[in-house]
Amino acid sequence: MSQAFSNVSLYGSRLIRALTDLAVADVDLSHDHFTDRLAGLVDISGSITLSDAHSQSRRLEFVAESVSSETLQMSFAEVRTNLVKGILQSFVPGQRGMRIKLPKEERTEEAEPLGFEPYHRFYAAHQRDMEAKVRRLHDQIRDQVAVISPELAKITILDRAFSDILQSYARKSLAVTPRLLGTRFRFLQRENKVRAEAREQSASKLWLTEDTGLIAFCHEMKTVLLAELEVRLLPVMALIEAANSAQPQ
């Protein structure tokens, strides 16, 4: 489990690499002036919230409880595993009991392939699912970490404040991902049309059966979803790492 928490950062994440590999993202990886850029995301109301959180941490009344690293990591692993399983199974045709399912394409000569919109809704449904479940996990881990030590309790107070302030920004930022996938989808469709014309074949049939068409796009979308999950879990992982560092070795 500890391996999952090593060498992970937002700028080196699988999401950045996945979007860059698809040539749909122009990402600035520089860490220069990070503090200034972070401050630019916090408006006046956010500054007041952080100030209140700081004051609250100074007036903290602390009662210690025993929470092991294993307990934290097991809670994390359970939610992460279920989310990963849900993503993977949603791409498998015929899976029963799945609330989120990959759009079904009619595989006949006469049927026209779906446009990107159903796939956009599919991706957005996964985003809502991840956001809700990761937020619940974050709240749970924060409550558990808060009782380990006074220092960690202060960290969790600030973590909650930052989480509330940056939630809207994170939602807007991650909303860009399906739009980038739409760009990729339309690019692959154009490439498919060119190949179909060169082979004098049906573009619709080629799109549904060729590995370079819809099959390739679905694989890429699955990769991006799993990478986005990693990004969403980073704040939770940071809290667990803080707790691990504070535990006696």
C-alpha positions as CSV (number, residue, x, y, z in Angstrom):
1,M,0.0,0.0,0.0
2,S,2.8,2.4,0.8
3,Q,4.0,2.1,-2.8
4,A,0.8,3.7,-3.9
5,F,1.6,6.8,-1.9
6,S,5.1,7.4,-3.3
7,N,6.3,9.9,-5.9
8,V,2.8,11.2,-6.8
9,S,2.2,14.8,-7.7
10,L,-0.5,16.7,-9.7
11,Y,1.9,17.8,-12.4
12,G,3.5,14.3,-12.8
13,S,0.1,12.6,-12.6
14,R,-1.2,10.0,-15.0
15,L,-3.9,12.5,-16.0
16,I,-1.4,15.0,-17.4
17,R,0.5,12.2,-19.1
18,A,-2.6,10.7,-20.6
19,L,-3.9,13.9,-22.0
20,T,-0.5,14.9,-23.3
21,D,-0.1,11.5,-25.0
22,L,-3.4,12.1,-26.8
23,A,-2.0,15.4,-28.0
24,V,-5.1,17.3,-26.7
25,A,-3.6,19.2,-23.8
26,D,-1.0,22.0,-23.7
27,V,0.0,21.8,-20.0
28,D,2.4,24.1,-18.3
29,L,4.4,22.0,-15.9
30,S,6.3,24.8,-14.3
31,H,6.2,25.1,-10.5
32,D,7.4,28.7,-10.7
33,H,5.5,31.2,-8.6
34,F,3.2,28.4,-7.2
35,T,2.3,30.5,-4.1
36,D,1.2,33.4,-6.2
37,R,-0.9,31.3,-8.5
38,L,-2.5,29.5,-5.5
39,A,-3.3,32.9,-3.9
40,G,-5.0,33.9,-7.1
41,L,-7.5,31.2,-6.7
42,V,-8.6,32.4,-3.2
43,D,-11.0,35.4,-3.2
44,I,-11.9,37.6,-0.3
45,S,-14.5,35.2,1.2
46,G,-11.9,32.4,0.9
47,S,-9.3,34.5,2.7
48,I,-11.8,35.0,5.5
49,T,-12.5,31.3,5.6
50,L,-8.7,30.5,5.9
51,S,-8.3,33.2,8.6
52,D,-11.2,31.7,10.6
53,A,-9.6,28.2,10.2
54,H,-6.3,29.5,11.4
55,S,-7.9,31.1,14.5
56,Q,-9.9,27.9,15.1
57,S,-6.7,25.8,15.1
58,R,-5.1,28.1,17.7
59,R,-8.2,27.6,20.0
60,L,-8.2,23.8,19.5
61,E,-9.3,21.6,22.3
62,F,-7.8,18.2,21.6
63,V,-8.7,14.7,22.8
64,A,-6.5,11.9,21.4
65,E,-7.7,8.6,20.0
66,S,-5.8,5.7,18.6
67,V,-6.1,5.4,14.8
68,S,-3.7,3.1,13.0
69,S,-2.1,3.7,9.6
70,E,-3.5,0.4,8.5
71,T,-7.1,1.6,9.3
72,L,-6.6,4.7,7.2
73,Q,-5.0,2.8,4.3
74,M,-7.7,0.2,4.3
75,S,-10.5,2.8,4.1
76,F,-8.7,4.4,1.2
77,A,-8.0,1.1,-0.6
78,E,-11.7,0.0,-0.3
79,V,-13.1,3.2,-1.9
80,R,-10.3,3.4,-4.5
81,T,-10.8,-0.3,-5.5
82,N,-14.6,0.1,-5.8
83,L,-14.2,3.2,-8.0
84,V,-11.6,1.5,-10.2
85,K,-13.8,-1.6,-10.5
86,G,-16.9,0.6,-11.4
87,I,-14.9,2.4,-14.1
88,L,-13.6,-0.8,-15.6
89,Q,-16.9,-2.7,-15.5
90,S,-18.8,0.2,-17.1
91,F,-16.9,-0.4,-20.3
92,V,-17.8,-4.1,-20.5
93,P,-21.0,-4.8,-22.5
94,G,-23.7,-6.7,-20.8
95,Q,-22.7,-6.0,-17.2
96,R,-25.8,-6.1,-15.0
97,G,-26.5,-3.8,-12.1
98,M,-24.3,-1.0,-13.5
99,R,-25.7,2.5,-13.1
100,I,-23.2,4.0,-15.5
101,K,-22.9,2.1,-18.8
102,L,-20.9,2.8,-22.0
103,P,-23.3,4.0,-24.7
104,K,-24.5,1.2,-26.9
105,E,-23.8,1.5,-30.6
106,E,-25.9,-0.3,-33.2
107,R,-23.5,-2.6,-35.2
108,T,-25.5,-2.7,-38.5
109,E,-24.6,-1.4,-41.9
110,E,-27.5,1.0,-41.8
111,A,-26.9,2.5,-38.3
112,E,-25.0,5.7,-38.0
113,P,-22.4,5.8,-35.2
114,L,-23.2,8.0,-32.2
115,G,-21.7,11.4,-31.9
116,F,-19.6,12.4,-28.9
117,E,-22.5,13.7,-26.7
118,P,-23.5,10.3,-25.3
119,Y,-19.9,9.6,-24.4
120,H,-19.7,13.1,-22.8
121,R,-22.7,12.2,-20.6
122,F,-21.1,8.9,-19.8
123,Y,-17.8,10.6,-18.7
124,A,-19.6,13.3,-16.7
125,A,-21.6,10.6,-14.9
126,H,-18.4,9.0,-13.8
127,Q,-17.1,12.4,-12.7
128,R,-20.1,13.0,-10.5
129,D,-19.7,9.5,-9.0
130,M,-16.0,10.0,-8.3
131,E,-16.6,13.5,-6.8
132,A,-19.3,12.3,-4.4
133,K,-17.5,9.2,-3.2
134,V,-14.0,10.8,-2.9
135,R,-15.5,13.7,-1.0
136,R,-17.1,11.3,1.5
137,L,-13.8,9.4,1.8
138,H,-11.9,12.7,2.3
139,D,-14.3,13.7,5.1
140,Q,-13.9,10.3,6.8
141,I,-10.1,10.3,6.6
142,R,-10.0,13.9,7.8
143,D,-12.1,13.0,10.9
144,Q,-9.9,10.0,11.7
145,V,-6.6,11.9,11.2
146,A,-7.9,14.8,13.4
147,V,-7.8,12.7,16.6
148,I,-4.3,11.3,16.2
149,S,-2.4,14.4,17.5
150,P,-2.8,18.1,18.0
151,E,-0.6,18.9,15.1
152,L,-2.6,16.7,12.8
153,A,-5.8,18.2,14.1
154,K,-4.6,21.7,13.1
155,I,-3.7,20.3,9.6
156,T,-7.2,18.9,9.2
157,I,-8.8,22.2,10.0
158,L,-6.8,23.9,7.3
159,D,-7.4,21.0,4.9
160,R,-11.1,21.4,5.3
161,A,-10.9,25.1,4.6
162,F,-8.8,24.6,1.5
163,S,-11.0,21.8,0.3
164,D,-14.1,24.0,0.5
165,I,-12.4,26.9,-1.2
166,L,-10.9,25.0,-4.1
167,Q,-13.8,22.6,-4.7
168,S,-15.4,24.9,-7.3
169,Y,-12.1,25.5,-9.0
170,A,-11.3,21.8,-9.2
171,R,-14.8,21.0,-10.6
172,K,-14.3,23.7,-13.4
173,S,-10.8,22.5,-14.2
174,L,-11.8,18.8,-14.4
175,A,-14.8,19.7,-16.6
176,V,-12.2,20.5,-19.3
177,T,-11.2,16.9,-19.5
178,P,-14.3,15.6,-21.4
179,R,-14.1,18.5,-23.7
180,L,-10.6,17.5,-24.6
181,L,-11.8,14.0,-25.1
182,G,-14.4,15.4,-27.5
183,T,-11.5,16.9,-29.5
184,R,-9.8,13.5,-29.6
185,F,-13.1,11.8,-30.6
186,R,-13.6,14.1,-33.6
187,F,-10.0,13.7,-34.7
188,L,-10.3,9.9,-34.7
189,Q,-13.5,10.1,-36.6
190,R,-11.9,12.3,-39.3
191,E,-8.9,9.9,-39.5
192,N,-11.4,7.0,-39.8
193,K,-13.2,8.7,-42.7
194,V,-9.9,9.2,-44.5
195,R,-9.0,5.5,-44.1
196,A,-12.5,4.4,-45.2
197,E,-12.3,6.5,-48.4
198,A,-8.8,5.2,-49.2
199,R,-10.1,1.6,-48.8
200,E,-13.4,2.3,-50.4
201,Q,-15.2,0.9,-47.3
202,S,-18.1,2.1,-45.1
203,A,-16.8,4.7,-42.7
204,S,-19.5,3.7,-40.2
205,K,-18.6,0.0,-40.2
206,L,-14.8,0.8,-40.0
207,W,-15.4,3.2,-37.1
208,L,-17.1,0.4,-35.1
209,T,-14.8,-2.5,-35.9
210,E,-11.3,-1.1,-36.5
211,D,-9.0,-0.9,-33.5
212,T,-8.0,2.7,-34.6
213,G,-11.6,3.9,-34.3
214,L,-14.2,3.7,-31.5
215,I,-12.3,0.8,-29.8
216,A,-9.2,3.0,-29.5
217,F,-11.2,5.9,-28.2
218,C,-12.9,3.9,-25.5
219,H,-9.6,2.5,-24.3
220,E,-8.2,6.1,-24.2
221,M,-11.3,7.4,-22.3
222,K,-10.9,4.5,-19.8
223,T,-7.2,5.5,-19.3
224,V,-8.1,9.2,-18.7
225,L,-10.9,8.3,-16.2
226,L,-8.5,6.2,-14.2
227,A,-6.0,9.0,-14.3
228,E,-8.5,11.5,-13.2
229,L,-9.4,9.3,-10.2
230,E,-5.8,9.4,-9.2
231,V,-5.9,13.2,-9.2
232,R,-9.1,13.4,-7.2
233,L,-7.5,11.1,-4.5
234,L,-4.4,13.2,-4.1
235,P,-5.7,15.3,-1.2
236,V,-6.8,12.2,0.7
237,M,-3.4,10.6,0.1
238,A,-1.7,13.7,1.4
239,L,-3.6,13.4,4.7
240,I,-2.7,9.8,5.1
241,E,0.9,10.5,4.3
242,A,0.8,13.2,7.0
243,A,-0.6,10.7,9.5
244,N,2.0,8.1,8.5
245,S,4.8,10.6,9.1
246,A,3.4,11.5,12.6
247,Q,3.1,7.8,13.7
248,P,6.0,6.3,15.7
249,Q,8.2,4.1,13.4
